[in-house]
Every structure is written in C-alpha cells, then in structure tokens.
Amino acid sequence: MLVDETINRKIYGLITSFSLLDYQGGDNVVAVKINACVEPAKARDAVSDLALNNAVAVFIPARKISPSGAAGDYQESNLFSEEIIGDLAERGYTVVDVAPTGEVDPRNIETALKSGNFRSLSNMMHQFLTNILLIGNIDLILTRKKGGDMGFGLNTPFHNITARLTYRLVTRDPSGRMVILAAGTEQGKGLAGTMEDAAAKGLQNLSDKLKPVVADKVGRHLKAAAKRVQVKVSGIKDLGENFAVKEALQNIAWVTGVEEKELGSFVVTYPENTIYLANSIAQKGSFKIVNFSANAITINYLK
C-alpha cells in the first residue's frame, strides 16, 4: 500500500494529453476508456525513486577460448561473475544477475567501455531498479600452450591462460548523473593441464583480487548515501517500552544506527528510500504507520 501511494504521488504530470474513447455509467460505477500520451522520461524517474541503493546489478561476460587458443563468443554466466555475486550476497546486498535475463547484449557493454558512452547503463539501472551497476568484460588469452617448446629440449607441461578484465562500478547521484565508484583493469593467471581448467583458475584468481575491491567501494558508497530519518512514536509510556522500540528499529534490515533523542523520538540512519523503512516498520506488527515523508516517519506503538 505504501509503495502504491508513493507511485500515485509521482505519476501526476506524466500524462501530457489524452482523449476519451468510451464511457459507461451506472448507478454506482462509472467506467471510462482513454487513449493517453505518457512521457517516458518522467515515468522512468518516478519508478527509479523506488530503486534500492544496496542492490547491485552485475553483468561481466567472458569470452570463451577455443582449443586453438582463439577467442570465441561471450559466455555471459561464468565463474568470475558467480564468485562476485556470491560474495556480495553473503555481505547482505541485494544482487541482480543480469546474464540470465537475456536483456543485455555483451557487445553493447564492450562498446560502452571503449567509447565511454554510458547512457545504456542508466537504462539498465531503471530496468532492474538498482542504483549500483558493476559491468565489464573478460578476455581469456592463451599465454603459453601445453606442449610448446620451453627451450633446452623441454616442452611446456601446462596451458597458461591469462584472464584480463576491464570493468566499471557506477552509481548515480540524486540528479541522475552517472558517477564512477571504481574503474580499471585487472588480470588473473591460470595454469593447468587442460584449457578449461586453466581458464577456470584464471577466473578464480581474478575474482579473488576483485572481490575485496568491489565490496569496499560499495560499502563506502552506502555509508556516504545513508540519511538520517526522524521517527516519532506515539503511545510509549516508559523507558522499558522506549528501549523495546529502539531494539525493534535496530533489527530492521539495512538500518545502520538508531539514536534516542527523547521518549518516543529516534533518529534512524538508513541508506534506502524512506518508504522501505516505513514498510519494514509496518511489518513488525506492533506499529501502525500514521504518516511518512522523505525524512520523517510518524507511527503509533500498539504494544
């Protein structure tokens, strides 16, 4: 209900014109059919307000490698992506794996990385309702082939593959402008008796290097993006009830801090849209939402 109310407040002004196609009236019901012109940019902005700051969309395809060592088509789901997604999920973030959706062409990401034109990335954020996006591509390069001449009459006993990554971790500011949190290149080495195993070890080595980098940048961004929301609670009669309410607020997902100001008054540090905090409070069962805005929530304590 809270989400519906927020969307209803946002949609006014998005319809630029309309015409009435059909009308049916009854005793208590009137039904109309219209043809409306909706402004898509404003509609996207309205929906994007519901995107999660702690949700990360991940799309990093890797090129397959052929037995000859030549680069092949992109493999959208791969060991590197799975490792990154798993690490972020374990840290409590909401992760969207873009690859299974089939909505994004890996070649478009490669073009965006080379050209620096990231308009398509903003569309991805709107589509998946995330405010953080990790994109890139991986090239698997056969550095040394098994059986090759090492000199001194010796042959190489293993395939040596280098996994080379180009990536960007981006978000957007309140105005919608793209902001780069991290960017760069990284590489991992893999050594094994088969090309598949060497490629897997290269991707594993690459993910081990990048996981702490991504987690640190995302954590710093969320800490900087967190806002202080004033929560007013009526119906609290003593310190015991005040402490119980504070404990309930502290146990809400994504809440990073709760400060007591006075009896029934708290300041909650929260990195997401206030509507999600209001919804989480309402789900507790002991509270009824009276009102909420971008920076304040008023509730009744039902005990």
C-alpha positions in Angstrom: 0.0 0.0 0.0 2.8 2.4 0.9 4.6 1.7 -2.5 1.3 2.2 -4.3 0.8 5.6 -2.6 4.3 6.7 -3.5 3.8 5.8 -7.2 0.4 7.6 -7.2 2.0 10.7 -5.9 4.7 10.6 -8.5 2.6 9.9 -11.6 0.8 13.3 -11.8 2.1 15.3 -14.7 3.5 12.4 -16.6 0.4 12.2 -18.9 0.7 15.1 -21.3 -2.5 14.5 -23.3 -5.5 12.1 -23.6 -8.7 11.5 -25.5 -11.8 9.8 -24.3 -12.7 6.6 -26.3 -15.6 5.1 -24.4 -17.8 5.9 -21.4 -20.2 3.7 -19.5 -22.2 5.0 -16.5 -24.2 3.0 -13.9 -25.8 3.6 -10.5 -22.6 3.5 -8.5 -19.9 2.8 -11.1 -18.5 4.9 -14.0 -16.1 3.2 -16.5 -14.0 5.1 -19.0 -11.6 4.1 -21.7 -8.9 6.6 -22.8 -6.0 6.9 -25.1 -3.2 8.7 -23.2 0.2 10.1 -24.1 2.7 9.2 -21.3 6.1 11.0 -21.0 8.5 8.1 -20.7 11.4 10.0 -19.2 9.4 11.2 -16.2 7.8 7.7 -15.8 11.3 6.2 -15.5 12.3 8.9 -13.0 9.2 8.1 -10.9 10.0 4.4 -10.9 13.7 4.9 -10.3 12.9 6.5 -6.9 12.0 3.0 -5.8 15.4 1.6 -6.7 17.5 0.2 -3.9 20.8 1.7 -3.0 22.0 -1.6 -1.7 21.0 -3.5 -4.9 23.9 -4.2 -7.3 23.3 -5.3 -10.9 26.2 -7.4 -12.2 27.0 -8.2 -15.8 30.5 -9.2 -16.7 30.6 -11.7 -19.6 33.8 -13.6 -20.5 34.9 -14.6 -24.0 35.2 -18.4 -24.5 38.5 -19.8 -25.6 38.8 -22.4 -28.4 41.2 -25.4 -28.4 43.4 -23.4 -30.7 43.5 -20.6 -28.2 41.4 -18.2 -30.3 38.8 -16.0 -28.7 35.2 -17.1 -29.2 31.7 -15.9 -28.3 30.9 -14.4 -25.0 29.9 -16.6 -22.0 27.5 -14.4 -20.0 27.4 -16.6 -16.9 30.9 -17.6 -15.8 32.9 -18.5 -12.7 34.1 -14.9 -12.1 30.5 -13.5 -12.1 29.3 -16.2 -9.8 32.1 -15.5 -7.3 31.4 -11.8 -7.3 27.6 -12.3 -7.0 28.1 -14.8 -4.2 30.4 -12.6 -2.2 28.1 -9.5 -2.4 25.1 -11.7 -1.4 26.9 -13.0 1.6 27.6 -9.4 2.7 23.9 -8.7 2.7 23.4 -6.8 -0.5 20.6 -7.5 -3.0 22.2 -8.7 -6.2 20.7 -8.8 -9.6 22.4 -11.2 -12.1 21.7 -9.6 -15.4 23.0 -12.5 -17.5 20.0 -14.9 -17.2 17.6 -12.2 -18.2 18.9 -12.0 -21.7 18.1 -8.3 -21.8 21.6 -7.0 -22.4 23.9 -7.7 -25.4 27.6 -8.3 -24.2 28.8 -6.4 -27.3 27.0 -3.3 -26.2 28.8 -3.4 -22.9 32.1 -3.8 -24.8 31.3 -0.8 -27.0 30.2 1.3 -24.0 33.5 0.6 -22.2 35.6 1.5 -25.2 33.6 4.7 -26.2 32.8 6.0 -22.7 29.1 6.4 -23.6 27.2 5.1 -20.6 23.6 6.1 -21.5 22.7 2.5 -21.8 23.9 1.8 -18.3 21.3 4.3 -16.9 18.6 2.4 -18.8 19.8 -0.8 -17.1 19.5 0.8 -13.7 15.9 1.8 -14.5 15.1 -1.6 -15.8 16.5 -3.6 -12.8 15.7 -1.0 -10.1 19.3 -0.8 -8.8 21.4 2.2 -8.0 24.8 0.4 -8.4 26.0 -1.4 -11.5 29.1 -3.5 -12.0 29.8 -4.0 -15.7 32.8 -5.2 -17.7 34.1 -7.9 -19.9 36.8 -10.5 -19.7 39.2 -11.7 -22.4 40.8 -15.1 -21.9 44.3 -15.1 -23.5 46.4 -18.3 -24.1 49.8 -17.1 -22.9 51.5 -20.5 -23.3 50.2 -23.7 -24.9 50.8 -27.1 -23.4 53.5 -29.0 -25.3 55.2 -25.8 -26.5 58.9 -25.5 -26.7 60.4 -24.1 -23.5 64.0 -24.4 -24.7 66.7 -26.8 -23.7 64.7 -29.6 -25.3 61.8 -29.3 -22.8 58.1 -28.9 -23.6 55.6 -26.9 -21.5 53.6 -29.3 -19.3 50.6 -27.0 -18.8 48.4 -24.5 -20.5 48.9 -21.0 -19.2 45.9 -18.7 -19.6 45.5 -15.0 -18.6 42.1 -13.7 -17.7 42.1 -9.9 -18.4 39.2 -7.8 -17.0 38.1 -4.3 -17.9 35.4 -3.0 -15.6 33.5 -0.1 -14.1 31.5 0.2 -10.9 29.0 3.0 -11.3 26.1 4.6 -9.5 24.0 7.8 -10.0 23.6 10.9 -7.9 20.2 12.4 -7.0 20.1 14.3 -10.3 20.5 11.1 -12.2 24.1 11.8 -13.4 26.3 8.8 -13.6 29.1 8.6 -11.0 32.1 6.2 -11.3 32.9 4.5 -7.9 35.7 2.4 -9.4 37.2 1.5 -12.8 40.2 -0.2 -14.2 41.8 -3.3 -15.5 42.9 -6.4 -13.6 44.2 -9.8 -14.6 44.5 -13.3 -13.2 46.7 -16.3 -14.2 45.7 -19.9 -14.6 47.9 -22.9 -15.0 46.5 -26.4 -15.7 46.7 -29.5 -17.9 43.5 -28.5 -19.8 42.4 -25.2 -21.3 39.1 -25.4 -19.4 40.9 -25.9 -16.0 43.5 -23.2 -16.8 40.7 -20.7 -17.7 38.8 -21.6 -14.5 41.8 -21.0 -12.4 42.5 -17.7 -14.2 38.9 -16.5 -13.5 39.2 -17.7 -9.8 42.4 -15.8 -9.4 40.8 -12.7 -10.9 37.8 -12.9 -8.7 40.0 -13.3 -5.5 41.6 -10.0 -6.5 38.5 -8.0 -7.3 36.0 -9.2 -4.5 37.5 -7.0 -1.8 37.8 -4.0 -4.1 34.1 -4.2 -5.1 32.9 -4.8 -1.5 34.9 -1.9 -0.2 33.7 0.6 -2.8 30.0 -0.5 -2.4 30.3 -0.3 1.4 31.8 3.2 1.3 29.1 4.4 -1.2 26.3 3.1 1.0 27.8 4.7 4.1 28.0 8.0 2.3 24.5 7.7 0.9 22.8 6.9 4.2 20.4 9.5 5.5 19.1 10.3 9.0 15.3 9.7 9.3 13.4 11.1 12.2 11.0 8.5 13.6 8.3 9.8 16.0 6.5 7.1 18.0 3.3 7.8 20.0 2.0 5.5 22.7 5.3 4.9 24.6 4.7 5.3 28.3 8.1 4.4 29.9 11.8 3.7 29.3 11.2 0.0 29.0 8.8 0.5 26.1 11.2 3.0 24.6 14.1 0.5 24.7 11.9 -2.2 23.1 11.0 0.2 20.2 14.7 1.1 19.8 15.6 -2.6 19.7 12.9 -3.3 17.1 14.2 -0.4 14.9 17.8 -1.6 15.2 16.8 -5.1 14.0 15.4 -3.8 10.7 17.4 -4.8 7.6 19.8 -2.1 6.3 19.4 0.1 9.4 22.9 1.1 10.4 22.2 3.1 13.6 19.4 4.2 15.9 19.8 7.3 18.2 17.4 8.1 21.0 16.5 11.8 21.2 13.8 11.7 23.8 10.9 9.4 24.8 9.3 8.3 21.6 11.7 10.2 19.4 14.5 8.4 17.4 16.9 9.2 14.5 17.4 6.2 12.3 20.4 6.0 9.9 19.2 4.3 6.7 20.7 4.0 3.2 17.4 3.4 1.3 14.3 5.3 0.3 12.3 6.1 3.4 9.3 4.1 2.0 11.2 0.9 2.6 11.9 1.8 6.2 8.3 2.7 6.8 7.2 -0.6 5.2 9.7 -2.6 7.4 8.4 -0.9 10.5 4.8 -1.7 9.5 5.7 -5.4 9.0 6.7 -5.6 12.7 3.1 -5.9 13.8 3.5 -3.7 16.9 3.4 -0.4 14.8 0.9 1.4 12.7 2.2 4.0 10.1 0.4 7.3 10.6 2.5 9.3 8.1 5.8 9.4 6.3 7.9 11.7 4.1 11.4 11.6 2.7 13.0 12.4 6.1 10.4 11.6 8.7 8.0 8.8 9.8 5.2 9.0 12.3 3.9 5.8 13.9 1.7 4.5 16.7 3.1 1.9 19.1 0.4 -0.8 19.5 2.4 -3.0 22.1 
